[in-house]
Amino acid sequence: MADIAKPRRIRSAARLLVEADDGTILLFRFTPSDRPPLWATPGGECDPGEDYTTAARRELLEETGLALDPGSVIAQRQNDFTTFHGEPVTAREAWFHVRVASRVIDTTGHTDHELQVMQSHRWFTRAELADWPETIYPEEVLEILPSEPAQ
């Protein structure tokens, strides 16, 4: 008898491209135990009943300490992946672009899980995003970013 594949759970998520006035983009380095390290934008899964904008505002505050309006959705995408908890999901992502004057962030709002896997962050130039030796998520980050860096 053939195995029937279990359907993937739909995981709605808000992702944030946080860009400083100097044009650099904030990424966090994830160091999970089951795969190589990778860099990713702030953001995460929508809570039950939460829309993308509300989730973006909450995730921005939790992960960076920035209490800002995330603005409008600039891109949407869908992809399949396995979460750091080992769950296969189909992600439906809404992307937001937030410009900030300062590169100072506050990570004291991180969850216990985030503290375990998100142990560092850095601000990347667009050139670094195009040629970084470790995986950057999403791979098409430069395509999602507005074409002009912050002035």
N, CA, C and O atoms as a GROMACS GRO file, in nm:
protein
  604
    1MET      N    1   0.083  -0.117   0.000
    1MET     CA    2   0.000   0.000   0.000
    1MET      C    3   0.089   0.124   0.000
    1MET      O    4   0.184   0.132   0.077
    2ALA      N    5   0.058   0.220  -0.084
    2ALA     CA    6   0.138   0.342  -0.096
    2ALA      C    7   0.111   0.436   0.022
    2ALA      O    8  -0.002   0.446   0.071
    3ASP      N    9   0.218   0.503   0.066
    3ASP     CA   10   0.201   0.604   0.170
    3ASP      C   11   0.129   0.724   0.112
    3ASP      O   12   0.160   0.769   0.002
    4ILE      N   13   0.034   0.776   0.187
    4ILE     CA   14  -0.035   0.897   0.146
    4ILE      C   15   0.032   1.014   0.216
    4ILE      O   16   0.042   1.017   0.339
    5ALA      N   17   0.078   1.109   0.136
    5ALA     CA   18   0.147   1.224   0.194
    5ALA      C   19   0.050   1.309   0.275
    5ALA      O   20  -0.061   1.339   0.231
    6LYS      N   21   0.094   1.347   0.391
    6LYS     CA   22   0.015   1.434   0.477
    6LYS      C   23   0.018   1.575   0.418
    6LYS      O   24   0.125   1.624   0.382
    7PRO      N   25  -0.097   1.640   0.408
    7PRO     CA   26  -0.095   1.775   0.353
    7PRO      C   27  -0.017   1.870   0.444
    7PRO      O   28  -0.018   1.858   0.566
    8ARG      N   29   0.050   1.964   0.382
    8ARG     CA   30   0.125   2.063   0.458
    8ARG      C   31   0.028   2.164   0.519
    8ARG      O   32  -0.071   2.201   0.457
    9ARG      N   33   0.059   2.206   0.639
    9ARG     CA   34  -0.019   2.312   0.702
    9ARG      C   35   0.014   2.445   0.634
    9ARG      O   36   0.130   2.471   0.601
   10ILE      N   37  -0.087   2.528   0.614
   10ILE     CA   38  -0.065   2.661   0.561
   10ILE      C   39  -0.017   2.750   0.676
   10ILE      O   40  -0.081   2.757   0.781
   11ARG      N   41   0.095   2.815   0.656
   11ARG     CA   42   0.156   2.901   0.758
   11ARG      C   43   0.161   3.043   0.704
   11ARG      O   44   0.248   3.077   0.625
   12SER      N   45   0.066   3.126   0.748
   12SER     CA   46   0.066   3.266   0.708
   12SER      C   47   0.170   3.340   0.791
   12SER      O   48   0.177   3.323   0.913
   13ALA      N   49   0.251   3.421   0.724
   13ALA     CA   50   0.360   3.490   0.794
   13ALA      C   51   0.382   3.629   0.737
   13ALA      O   52   0.362   3.653   0.618
   14ALA      N   53   0.422   3.719   0.825
   14ALA     CA   54   0.463   3.854   0.787
   14ALA      C   55   0.614   3.861   0.794
   14ALA      O   56   0.673   3.821   0.894
   15ARG      N   57   0.677   3.911   0.688
   15ARG     CA   58   0.823   3.925   0.683
   15ARG      C   59   0.856   4.072   0.663
   15ARG      O   60   0.782   4.144   0.596
   16LEU      N   61   0.967   4.115   0.721
   16LEU     CA   62   1.003   4.256   0.721
   16LEU      C   63   1.142   4.282   0.663
   16LEU      O   64   1.240   4.222   0.706
   17LEU      N   65   1.147   4.370   0.567
   17LEU     CA   66   1.274   4.419   0.516
   17LEU      C   67   1.299   4.551   0.587
   17LEU      O   68   1.241   4.654   0.552
   18VAL      N   69   1.386   4.548   0.686
   18VAL     CA   70   1.417   4.666   0.766
   18VAL      C   71   1.542   4.730   0.706
   18VAL      O   72   1.650   4.670   0.706
   19GLU      N   73   1.525   4.852   0.654
   19GLU     CA   74   1.634   4.921   0.585
   19GLU      C   75   1.670   5.048   0.660
   19GLU      O   76   1.584   5.132   0.687
   20ALA      N   77   1.798   5.062   0.692
   20ALA     CA   78   1.848   5.182   0.760
   20ALA      C   79   1.868   5.294   0.658
   20ALA      O   80   1.873   5.270   0.537
   21ASP      N   81   1.880   5.415   0.709
   21ASP     CA   82   1.900   5.531   0.622
   21ASP      C   83   2.023   5.518   0.534
   21ASP      O   84   2.030   5.580   0.428
   22ASP      N   85   2.122   5.439   0.576
   22ASP     CA   86   2.243   5.421   0.495
   22ASP      C   87   2.226   5.312   0.389
   22ASP      O   88   2.322   5.279   0.318
   23GLY      N   89   2.104   5.257   0.377
   23GLY     CA   90   2.077   5.156   0.274
   23GLY      C   91   2.106   5.014   0.314
   23GLY      O   92   2.086   4.923   0.233
   24THR      N   93   2.151   4.989   0.438
   24THR     CA   94   2.178   4.852   0.481
   24THR      C   95   2.049   4.785   0.528
   24THR      O   96   1.955   4.850   0.573
   25ILE      N   97   2.048   4.651   0.517
   25ILE     CA   98   1.930   4.570   0.549
   25ILE      C   99   1.962   4.480   0.668
   25ILE      O  100   2.067   4.416   0.673
   26LEU      N  101   1.868   4.476   0.763
   26LEU     CA  102   1.885   4.395   0.884
   26LEU      C  103   1.851   4.248   0.858
   26LEU      O  104   1.744   4.216   0.807
   27LEU      N  105   1.943   4.160   0.894
   27LEU     CA  106   1.918   4.016   0.891
   27LEU      C  107   1.966   3.955   1.022
   27LEU      O  108   2.059   4.003   1.086
   28PHE      N  109   1.898   3.847   1.060
   28PHE     CA  110   1.937   3.770   1.177
   28PHE      C  111   2.002   3.640   1.131
   28PHE      O  112   1.961   3.581   1.031
   29ARG      N  113   2.104   3.597   1.204
   29ARG     CA  114   2.169   3.469   1.174
   29ARG      C  115   2.104   3.360   1.257
   29ARG      O  116   2.105   3.364   1.380
   30PHE      N  117   2.048   3.262   1.187
   30PHE     CA  118   1.984   3.148   1.252
   30PHE      C  119   2.082   3.032   1.253
   30PHE      O  120   2.146   3.002   1.152
   31THR      N  121   2.094   2.967   1.369
   31THR     CA  122   2.186   2.855   1.384
   31THR      C  123   2.110   2.734   1.438
   31THR      O  124   2.130   2.693   1.552
   32PRO      N  125   2.022   2.676   1.355
   32PRO     CA  126   1.945   2.559   1.400
   32PRO      C  127   2.035   2.436   1.412
   32PRO      O  128   2.142   2.430   1.350
   33SER      N  129   1.991   2.340   1.490
   33SER     CA  130   2.072   2.219   1.511
   33SER      C  131   2.063   2.120   1.396
   33SER      O  132   2.147   2.031   1.384
   34ASP      N  133   1.962   2.135   1.309
   34ASP     CA  134   1.939   2.034   1.205
   34ASP      C  135   1.977   2.077   1.064
   34ASP      O  136   1.950   2.005   0.969
   35ARG      N  137   2.040   2.193   1.048
   35ARG     CA  138   2.081   2.241   0.916
   35ARG      C  139   2.186   2.349   0.930
   35ARG      O  140   2.207   2.402   1.039
   36PRO      N  141   2.252   2.382   0.820
   36PRO     CA  142   2.356   2.486   0.828
   36PRO      C  143   2.296   2.622   0.866
   36PRO      O  144   2.177   2.646   0.846
   37PRO      N  145   2.380   2.710   0.921
   37PRO     CA  146   2.332   2.844   0.955
   37PRO      C  147   2.279   2.917   0.832
   37PRO      O  148   2.319   2.890   0.719
   38LEU      N  149   2.189   3.010   0.857
   38LEU     CA  150   2.134   3.092   0.750
   38LEU      C  151   2.099   3.229   0.805
   38LEU      O  152   2.085   3.246   0.926
   39TRP      N  153   2.085   3.326   0.715
   39TRP     CA  154   2.048   3.463   0.750
   39TRP      C  155   1.907   3.488   0.698
   39TRP      O  156   1.874   3.448   0.587
   40ALA      N  157   1.824   3.554   0.780
   40ALA     CA  158   1.687   3.581   0.739
   40ALA      C  159   1.640   3.713   0.796
   40ALA      O  160   1.694   3.765   0.894
   41THR      N  161   1.538   3.765   0.733
   41THR     CA  162   1.477   3.891   0.776
   41THR      C  163   1.397   3.870   0.904
   41THR      O  164   1.361   3.757   0.936
   42PRO      N  165   1.369   3.978   0.976
   42PRO     CA  166   1.276   3.968   1.088
   42PRO      C  167   1.137   3.929   1.036
   42PRO      O  168   1.105   3.949   0.919
   43GLY      N  169   1.057   3.874   1.123
   43GLY     CA  170   0.920   3.838   1.087
   43GLY      C  171   0.886   3.700   1.137
   43GLY      O  172   0.970   3.629   1.192
   44GLY      N  173   0.760   3.662   1.118
   44GLY     CA  174   0.719   3.532   1.163
   44GLY      C  175   0.572   3.506   1.140
   44GLY      O  176   0.502   3.585   1.076
   45GLU      N  177   0.528   3.395   1.193
   45GLU     CA  178   0.392   3.347   1.170
   45GLU      C  179   0.287   3.438   1.233
   45GLU      O  180   0.306   3.492   1.343
   46CYS      N  181   0.178   3.454   1.162
   46CYS     CA  182   0.064   3.529   1.215
   46CYS      C  183   0.001   3.448   1.328
   46CYS      O  184  -0.014   3.326   1.317
   47ASP      N  185  -0.034   3.515   1.436
   47ASP     CA  186  -0.110   3.451   1.544
   47ASP      C  187  -0.252   3.426   1.497
   47ASP      O  188  -0.297   3.492   1.403
   48PRO      N  189  -0.325   3.333   1.559
   48PRO     CA  190  -0.464   3.308   1.520
   48PRO      C  191  -0.546   3.437   1.520
   48PRO      O  192  -0.545   3.513   1.617
   49GLY      N  193  -0.617   3.461   1.411
   49GLY     CA  194  -0.702   3.579   1.398
   49GLY      C  195  -0.628   3.707   1.362
   49GLY      O  196  -0.690   3.812   1.349
   50GLU      N  197  -0.497   3.700   1.346
   50GLU     CA  198  -0.415   3.818   1.319
   50GLU      C  199  -0.397   3.838   1.168
   50GLU      O  200  -0.369   3.741   1.097
   51ASP      N  201  -0.414   3.960   1.119
   51ASP     CA  202  -0.387   3.985   0.977
   51ASP      C  203  -0.237   4.011   0.959
   51ASP      O  204  -0.162   4.022   1.056
   52TYR      N  205  -0.195   4.019   0.833
   52TYR     CA  206  -0.052   4.034   0.804
   52TYR      C  207   0.005   4.163   0.862
   52TYR      O  208   0.115   4.162   0.917
   53THR      N  209  -0.067   4.273   0.851
   53THR     CA  210  -0.015   4.401   0.900
   53THR      C  211   0.002   4.400   1.052
   53THR      O  212   0.102   4.448   1.104
   54THR      N  213  -0.096   4.344   1.122
   54THR     CA  214  -0.087   4.335   1.267
   54THR      C  215   0.030   4.245   1.307
   54THR      O  216   0.104   4.276   1.400
   55ALA      N  217   0.046   4.134   1.236
   55ALA     CA  218   0.158   4.042   1.264
   55ALA      C  219   0.291   4.111   1.236
   55ALA      O  220   0.386   4.095   1.313
   56ALA      N  221   0.299   4.189   1.128
   56ALA     CA  222   0.423   4.259   1.095
   56ALA      C  223   0.459   4.358   1.206
   56ALA      O  224   0.575   4.366   1.247
   57ARG      N  225   0.362   4.433   1.254
   57ARG     CA  226   0.385   4.531   1.361
   57ARG      C  227   0.434   4.459   1.488
   57ARG      O  228   0.529   4.503   1.551
   58ARG      N  229   0.367   4.348   1.523
   58ARG     CA  230   0.404   4.271   1.643
   58ARG      C  231   0.544   4.212   1.629
   58ARG      O  232   0.626   4.224   1.720
   59GLU      N  233   0.571   4.147   1.516
   59GLU     CA  234   0.702   4.084   1.494
   59GLU      C  235   0.814   4.188   1.494
   59GLU      O  236   0.922   4.162   1.547
   60LEU      N  237   0.790   4.304   1.433
   60LEU     CA  238   0.891   4.409   1.432
   60LEU      C  239   0.925   4.452   1.574
   60LEU      O  240   1.042   4.469   1.608
   61LEU      N  241   0.824   4.470   1.656
   61LEU     CA  242   0.847   4.510   1.795
   61LEU      C  243   0.917   4.399   1.873
   61LEU      O  244   1.014   4.425   1.945
   62GLU      N  245   0.869   4.274   1.860
   62GLU     CA  246   0.928   4.163   1.935
   62GLU      C  247   1.074   4.137   1.896
   62GLU      O  248   1.158   4.112   1.983
   63GLU      N  249   1.103   4.144   1.767
   63GLU     CA  250   1.236   4.102   1.721
   63GLU      C  251   1.337   4.215   1.714
   63GLU      O  252   1.458   4.190   1.716
   64THR      N  253   1.290   4.341   1.706
   64THR     CA  254   1.384   4.453   1.692
   64THR      C  255   1.365   4.562   1.797
   64THR      O  256   1.451   4.649   1.812
   65GLY      N  257   1.253   4.559   1.870
   65GLY     CA  258   1.222   4.664   1.965
   65GLY      C  259   1.169   4.790   1.899
   65GLY      O  260   1.148   4.891   1.967
   66LEU      N  261   1.145   4.787   1.769
   66LEU     CA  262   1.098   4.905   1.695
   66LEU      C  263   0.946   4.905   1.690
   66LEU      O  264   0.885   4.812   1.636
   67ALA      N  265   0.884   5.009   1.745
   67ALA     CA  266   0.738   5.024   1.745
   67ALA      C  267   0.701   5.116   1.629
   67ALA      O  268   0.677   5.235   1.648
   68LEU      N  269   0.697   5.059   1.508
   68LEU     CA  270   0.673   5.136   1.387
   68LEU      C  271   0.559   5.077   1.306
   68LEU      O  272   0.527   4.959   1.318
   69ASP      N  273   0.498   5.161   1.224
   69ASP     CA  274   0.396   5.115   1.130
   69ASP      C  275   0.470   5.045   1.015
   69ASP      O  276   0.559   5.104   0.954
   70PRO      N  277   0.434   4.920   0.984
   70PRO     CA  278   0.505   4.850   0.877
   70PRO      C  279   0.466   4.896   0.737
   70PRO      O  280   0.529   4.856   0.639
   71GLY      N  281   0.364   4.980   0.726
   71GLY     CA  282   0.322   5.026   0.594
   71GLY      C  283   0.243   4.921   0.520
   71GLY      O  284   0.181   4.833   0.580
   72SER      N  285   0.245   4.930   0.388
   72SER     CA  286   0.169   4.840   0.302
   72SER      C  287   0.252   4.719   0.262
   72SER      O  288   0.376   4.722   0.267
   73VAL      N  289   0.184   4.615   0.222
   73VAL     CA  290   0.251   4.496   0.169
   73VAL      C  291   0.319   4.535   0.038
   73VAL      O  292   0.257   4.594  -0.050
   74ILE      N  293   0.448   4.501   0.025
   74ILE     CA  294   0.522   4.531  -0.099
   74ILE      C  295   0.537   4.409  -0.188
   74ILE      O  296   0.566   4.422  -0.307
   75ALA      N  297   0.517   4.289  -0.131
   75ALA     CA  298   0.531   4.166  -0.209
   75ALA      C  299   0.462   4.053  -0.134
   75ALA      O  300   0.445   4.058  -0.013
   76GLN      N  301   0.423   3.952  -0.210
   76GLN     CA  302   0.370   3.830  -0.151
   76GLN      C  303   0.438   3.714  -0.220
   76GLN      O  304   0.472   3.721  -0.338
   77ARG      N  305   0.457   3.607  -0.146
   77ARG     CA  306   0.516   3.487  -0.205
   77ARG      C  307   0.469   3.366  -0.128
   77ARG      O  308   0.420   3.376  -0.016
   78GLN      N  309   0.485   3.251  -0.191
   78GLN     CA  310   0.448   3.124  -0.128
   78GLN      C  311   0.562   3.027  -0.152
   78GLN      O  312   0.618   3.021  -0.260
   79ASN      N  313   0.595   2.950  -0.049
   79ASN     CA  314   0.699   2.849  -0.063
   79ASN      C  315   0.680   2.739   0.039
   79ASN      O  316   0.614   2.759   0.141
   80ASP      N  317   0.736   2.625   0.012
   80ASP     CA  318   0.731   2.511   0.103
   80ASP      C  319   0.865   2.501   0.175
   80ASP      O  320   0.971   2.516   0.114
   81PHE      N  321   0.859   2.475   0.304
   81PHE     CA  322   0.981   2.452   0.380
   81PHE      C  323   0.948   2.375   0.507
   81PHE      O  324   0.831   2.353   0.539
   82THR      N  325   1.050   2.335   0.578
   82THR     CA  326   1.034   2.267   0.706
   82THR      C  327   1.078   2.363   0.816
   82THR      O  328   1.190   2.415   0.813
   83THR      N  329   0.990   2.386   0.913
   83THR     CA  330   1.022   2.479   1.021
   83THR      C  331   1.136   2.425   1.107
   83THR      O  332   1.175   2.309   1.096
   84PHE      N  333   1.189   2.511   1.193
   84PHE     CA  334   1.296   2.468   1.284
   84PHE      C  335   1.244   2.367   1.385
   84PHE      O  336   1.323   2.302   1.453
   85HIS      N  337   1.112   2.352   1.397
   85HIS     CA  338   1.051   2.250   1.485
   85HIS      C  339   1.024   2.120   1.409
   85HIS      O  340   0.968   2.026   1.465
   86GLY      N  341   1.064   2.114   1.280
   86GLY     CA  342   1.050   1.992   1.202
   86GLY      C  343   0.916   1.974   1.132
   86GLY      O  344   0.886   1.866   1.083
   87GLU      N  345   0.835   2.078   1.127
   87GLU     CA  346   0.704   2.068   1.064
   87GLU      C  347   0.710   2.116   0.919
   87GLU      O  348   0.751   2.230   0.893
   88PRO      N  349   0.669   2.031   0.822
   88PRO     CA  350   0.661   2.077   0.683
   88PRO      C  351   0.541   2.168   0.666
   88PRO      O  352   0.429   2.133   0.705
   89VAL      N  353   0.563   2.287   0.607
   89VAL     CA  354   0.456   2.384   0.589
   89VAL      C  355   0.461   2.444   0.449
   89VAL      O  356   0.563   2.439   0.381
   90THR      N  357   0.349   2.501   0.408
   90THR     CA  358   0.343   2.588   0.292
   90THR      C  359   0.326   2.728   0.348
   90THR      O  360   0.224   2.761   0.408
   91ALA      N  361   0.427   2.811   0.327
   91ALA     CA  362   0.425   2.947   0.380
   91ALA      C  363   0.360   3.040   0.280
   91ALA      O  364   0.392   3.039   0.161
   92ARG      N  365   0.267   3.119   0.330
   92ARG     CA  366   0.208   3.230   0.254
   92ARG      C  367   0.256   3.356   0.322
   92ARG      O  368   0.212   3.390   0.432
   93GLU      N  369   0.347   3.426   0.256
   93GLU     CA  370   0.415   3.538   0.318
   93GLU      C  371   0.373   3.671   0.257
   93GLU      O  372   0.358   3.684   0.135
   94ALA      N  373   0.354   3.769   0.343
   94ALA     CA  374   0.336   3.907   0.302
   94ALA      C  375   0.461   3.982   0.347
   94ALA      O  376   0.503   3.970   0.462
   95TRP      N  377   0.519   4.061   0.257
   95TRP     CA  378   0.644   4.131   0.283
   95TRP      C  379   0.620   4.280   0.300
   95TRP      O  380   0.543   4.341   0.225
   96PHE      N  381   0.688   4.338   0.400
   96PHE     CA  382   0.677   4.480   0.432
   96PHE      C  383   0.817   4.541   0.428
   96PHE      O  384   0.915   4.473   0.457
   97HIS      N  385   0.825   4.668   0.392
   97HIS     CA  386   0.953   4.741   0.387
   97HIS      C  387   0.945   4.855   0.487
   97HIS      O  388   0.860   4.944   0.476
   98VAL      N  389   1.034   4.853   0.585
   98VAL     CA  390   1.034   4.953   0.691
   98VAL      C  391   1.169   5.025   0.689
   98VAL      O  392   1.274   4.960   0.695
   99ARG      N  393   1.165   5.157   0.681
   99ARG     CA  394   1.289   5.236   0.685
   99ARG      C  395   1.309   5.291   0.825
   99ARG      O  396   1.214   5.337   0.890
  100VAL      N  397   1.433   5.285   0.871
  100VAL     CA  398   1.466   5.332   1.006
  100VAL      C  399   1.585   5.428   1.001
  100VAL      O  400   1.673   5.415   0.916
  101ALA      N  401   1.586   5.523   1.093
  101ALA     CA  402   1.694   5.621   1.099
  101ALA      C  403   1.818   5.565   1.167
  101ALA      O  404   1.930   5.605   1.136
  102SER      N  405   1.798   5.474   1.261
  102SER     CA  406   1.909   5.422   1.341
  102SER      C  407   1.922   5.271   1.320
  102SER      O  408   1.824   5.201   1.296
  103ARG      N  409   2.045   5.224   1.330
  103ARG     CA  410   2.069   5.080   1.319
  103ARG      C  411   2.070   5.013   1.456
  103ARG      O  412   2.112   4.898   1.468
  104VAL      N  413   2.025   5.081   1.559
  104VAL     CA  414   2.018   5.025   1.693
  104VAL      C  415   1.887   4.948   1.707
  104VAL      O  416   1.779   5.002   1.681
  105ILE      N  417   1.897   4.822   1.747
  105ILE     CA  418   1.777   4.742   1.772
  105ILE      C  419   1.785   4.682   1.911
  105ILE      O  420   1.892   4.675   1.973
  106ASP      N  421   1.670   4.638   1.960
  106ASP     CA  422   1.658   4.579   2.093
  106ASP      C  423   1.601   4.439   2.077
  106ASP      O  424   1.488   4.423   2.032
  107THR      N  425   1.677   4.338   2.114
  107THR     CA  426   1.634   4.200   2.098
  107THR      C  427   1.582   4.137   2.227
  107THR      O  428   1.570   4.015   2.236
  108THR      N  429   1.552   4.219   2.327
  108THR     CA  430   1.504   4.163   2.454
  108THR      C  431   1.364   4.103   2.442
  108THR      O  432   1.320   4.034   2.534
  109GLY      N  433   1.293   4.129   2.333
  109GLY     CA  434   1.160   4.071   2.313
  109GLY      C  435   1.162   3.934   2.248
  109GLY      O  436   1.056   3.878   2.220
  110HIS      N  437   1.281   3.878   2.222
  110HIS     CA  438   1.289   3.748   2.158
  110HIS      C  439   1.232   3.638   2.248
  110HIS      O  440   1.247   3.642   2.370
  111THR      N  441   1.166   3.542   2.186
  111THR     CA  442   1.115   3.425   2.258
  111THR      C  443   1.231   3.334   2.297
  111THR      O  444   1.343   3.353   2.249
  112ASP      N  445   1.205   3.236   2.383
  112ASP     CA  446   1.310   3.141   2.421
  112ASP      C  447   1.367   3.071   2.298
  112ASP      O  448   1.488   3.052   2.287
  113HIS      N  449   1.279   3.032   2.205
  113HIS     CA  450   1.325   2.964   2.083
  113HIS      C  451   1.413   3.058   2.001
  113HIS      O  452   1.517   3.017   1.951
  114GLU      N  453   1.372   3.184   1.986
  114GLU     CA  454   1.451   3.280   1.910
  114GLU      C  455   1.587   3.302   1.975
  114GLU      O  456   1.688   3.314   1.905
  115LEU      N  457   1.591   3.306   2.107
  115LEU     CA  458   1.718   3.324   2.177
  115LEU      C  459   1.813   3.207   2.149
  115LEU      O  460   1.934   3.224   2.149
  116GLN      N  461   1.757   3.089   2.127
  116GLN     CA  462   1.840   2.971   2.098
  116GLN      C  463   1.894   2.974   1.956
  116GLN      O  464   2.010   2.937   1.934
  117VAL      N  465   1.814   3.016   1.859
  117VAL     CA  466   1.856   3.004   1.719
  117VAL      C  467   1.895   3.136   1.652
  117VAL      O  468   1.961   3.134   1.548
  118MET      N  469   1.856   3.250   1.709
  118MET     CA  470   1.888   3.381   1.651
  118MET      C  471   1.988   3.452   1.741
  118MET      O  472   1.952   3.546   1.812
  119GLN      N  473   2.111   3.408   1.738
  119GLN     CA  474   2.208   3.459   1.834
  119GLN      C  475   2.285   3.582   1.788
  119GLN      O  476   2.362   3.639   1.865
  120SER      N  477   2.266   3.622   1.662
  120SER     CA  478   2.335   3.742   1.616
  120SER      C  479   2.255   3.807   1.502
  120SER      O  480   2.167   3.746   1.442
  121HIS      N  481   2.291   3.932   1.476
  121HIS     CA  482   2.231   4.004   1.365
  121HIS      C  483   2.337   4.096   1.306
  121HIS      O  484   2.439   4.125   1.369
  122ARG      N  485   2.311   4.141   1.184
  122ARG     CA  486   2.400   4.239   1.122
  122ARG      C  487   2.325   4.312   1.014
  122ARG      O  488   2.219   4.268   0.968
  123TRP      N  489   2.381   4.424   0.973
  123TRP     CA  490   2.323   4.506   0.867
  123TRP      C  491   2.405   4.482   0.741
  123TRP      O  492   2.526   4.502   0.741
  124PHE      N  493   2.339   4.440   0.634
  124PHE     CA  494   2.403   4.402   0.509
  124PHE      C  495   2.387   4.510   0.403
  124PHE      O  496   2.280   4.570   0.390
  125THR      N  497   2.494   4.536   0.328
  125THR     CA  498   2.480   4.619   0.208
  125THR      C  499   2.416   4.533   0.099
  125THR      O  500   2.413   4.410   0.110
  126ARG      N  501   2.366   4.596  -0.003
  126ARG     CA  502   2.307   4.521  -0.115
  126ARG      C  503   2.414   4.434  -0.183
  126ARG      O  504   2.384   4.323  -0.227
  127ALA      N  505   2.536   4.484  -0.192
  127ALA     CA  506   2.644   4.404  -0.252
  127ALA      C  507   2.670   4.280  -0.169
  127ALA      O  508   2.692   4.172  -0.225
  128GLU      N  509   2.669   4.292  -0.038
  128GLU     CA  510   2.689   4.175   0.048
  128GLU      C  511   2.575   4.076   0.033
  128GLU      O  512   2.598   3.955   0.031
  129LEU      N  513   2.451   4.125   0.022
  129LEU     CA  514   2.337   4.036   0.002
  129LEU      C  515   2.352   3.954  -0.126
  129LEU      O  516   2.311   3.838  -0.131
  130ALA      N  517   2.409   4.014  -0.227
  130ALA     CA  518   2.425   3.947  -0.356
  130ALA      C  519   2.536   3.842  -0.356
  130ALA      O  520   2.538   3.755  -0.442
  131ASP      N  521   2.628   3.850  -0.259
  131ASP     CA  522   2.747   3.765  -0.265
  131ASP      C  523   2.789   3.710  -0.129
  131ASP      O  524   2.908   3.694  -0.104
  132TRP      N  525   2.694   3.681  -0.042
  132TRP     CA  526   2.729   3.633   0.092
  132TRP      C  527   2.754   3.483   0.087
  132TRP      O  528   2.683   3.412   0.016
  133PRO      N  529   2.854   3.430   0.161
  133PRO     CA  530   2.887   3.287   0.152
  133PRO      C  531   2.786   3.193   0.219
  133PRO      O  532   2.784   3.074   0.189
  134GLU      N  533   2.703   3.244   0.310
  134GLU     CA  534   2.602   3.161   0.374
  134GLU      C  535   2.466   3.187   0.309
  134GLU      O  536   2.446   3.288   0.242
  135THR      N  537   2.373   3.095   0.331
  135THR     CA  538   2.238   3.109   0.276
  135THR      C  539   2.170   3.233   0.333
  135THR      O  540   2.176   3.259   0.453
  136ILE      N  541   2.106   3.307   0.245
  136ILE     CA  542   2.023   3.421   0.285
  136ILE      C  543   1.882   3.390   0.242
  136ILE      O  544   1.857   3.350   0.128
  137TYR      N  545   1.789   3.408   0.335
  137TYR     CA  546   1.647   3.383   0.306
  137TYR      C  547   1.573   3.515   0.308
  137TYR      O  548   1.586   3.594   0.402
  138PRO      N  549   1.495   3.540   0.205
  138PRO     CA  550   1.477   3.457   0.087
  138PRO      C  551   1.592   3.481  -0.011
  138PRO      O  552   1.656   3.586  -0.010
  139GLU      N  553   1.616   3.384  -0.095
  139GLU     CA  554   1.723   3.396  -0.192
  139GLU      C  555   1.703   3.517  -0.283
  139GLU      O  556   1.800   3.577  -0.329
  140GLU      N  557   1.578   3.551  -0.309
  140GLU     CA  558   1.547   3.664  -0.398
  140GLU      C  559   1.524   3.794  -0.322
  140GLU      O  560   1.445   3.878  -0.366
  141VAL      N  561   1.591   3.811  -0.209
  141VAL     CA  562   1.572   3.930  -0.126
  141VAL      C  563   1.594   4.059  -0.205
  141VAL      O  564   1.522   4.157  -0.185
  142LEU      N  565   1.691   4.062  -0.293
  142LEU     CA  566   1.718   4.182  -0.370
  142LEU      C  567   1.606   4.212  -0.470
  142LEU      O  568   1.584   4.328  -0.506
  143GLU      N  569   1.536   4.110  -0.515
  143GLU     CA  570   1.423   4.131  -0.605
  143GLU      C  571   1.302   4.187  -0.529
  143GLU      O  572   1.223   4.263  -0.585
  144ILE      N  573   1.287   4.150  -0.402
  144ILE     CA  574   1.175   4.197  -0.321
  144ILE      C  575   1.198   4.341  -0.273
  144ILE      O  576   1.104   4.419  -0.263
  145LEU      N  577   1.324   4.374  -0.244
  145LEU     CA  578   1.356   4.508  -0.196
  145LEU      C  579   1.321   4.613  -0.302
  145LEU      O  580   1.339   4.589  -0.421
  146PRO      N  581   1.272   4.729  -0.258
  146PRO     CA  582   1.256   4.839  -0.354
  146PRO      C  583   1.390   4.867  -0.421
  146PRO      O  584   1.495   4.854  -0.358
  147SER      N  585   1.388   4.906  -0.546
  147SER     CA  586   1.512   4.918  -0.624
  147SER      C  587   1.605   5.028  -0.575
  147SER      O  588   1.726   5.018  -0.593
  148GLU      N  589   1.551   5.131  -0.513
  148GLU     CA  590   1.636   5.239  -0.464
  148GLU      C  591   1.661   5.223  -0.314
  148GLU      O  592   1.566   5.209  -0.237
  149PRO      N  593   1.787   5.225  -0.271
  149PRO     CA  594   1.813   5.221  -0.127
  149PRO      C  595   1.763   5.348  -0.061
  149PRO      O  596   1.737   5.448  -0.128
  150ALA      N  597   1.750   5.344   0.070
  150ALA     CA  598   1.707   5.461   0.147
  150ALA      C  599   1.808   5.574   0.127
  150ALA      O  600   1.927   5.549   0.111
  151GLN      N  601   1.758   5.696   0.128
  151GLN     CA  602   1.844   5.814   0.114
  151GLN      C  603   1.869   5.877   0.248
  151GLN      O  604   1.939   5.978   0.257
   0.00000   0.00000   0.00000
